[in-house]
Amino acid sequence: MSLNLAFKALADPTRREILQLLRSGNLNAGEIADHFAMTKPSISHHLKLLKQADLIMDEKQGQFIVYTLNTSVVEDAMGWILRLTHTGEGGDKK
């Protein structure tokens, strides 16, 4: 996983909102698009960037591609952020 790609993807509010939606469960692109006032190609672009950053995974199910939140990558990014605020093995703050 590239933290650079993850943080770049997280910088956009639309992509953060897509991740919030996927916290509640898996959705296909149409279901995701229903939550936004933008074109489906724009949503597809956001999904592509989230997938490149490994923040989401996709799986073909019948006619649809279903998107899932990749929590392990989110946890890795959060772990990196938390390590910035702690020093040593005891977790003492700076």
Residue pairs with C-beta under 8 A, 6 or more apart in sequence:
1 53
1 54
1 73
1 76
2 53
2 54
3 76
3 77
3 80
5 52
5 53
5 54
6 53
6 54
6 55
6 73
6 76
6 77
7 77
8 49
8 53
9 15
9 49
9 50
9 52
9 53
9 55
10 16
10 19
10 53
10 55
10 77
12 46
12 49
14 36
14 38
14 46
15 46
15 49
15 50
15 55
17 35
17 36
18 32
18 43
18 46
18 47
18 50
18 56
19 50
19 55
19 56
19 69
19 74
21 27
21 32
21 35
22 56
22 67
22 68
22 69
23 69
26 66
26 67
26 68
27 66
27 67
28 61
28 64
28 65
28 66
28 67
29 40
29 43
29 44
29 47
29 64
29 65
29 67
30 40
30 64
32 43
32 47
32 67
33 40
33 43
36 42
36 43
47 56
47 58
47 67
50 56
51 57
51 58
53 73
54 70
54 73
55 69
55 70
55 73
55 74
56 67
56 68
56 69
56 70
57 67
57 68
57 70
58 65
58 66
58 67
58 68
59 65
59 66
59 68
60 66
85 93
85 94
86 92
86 93
86 94
87 93
87 94
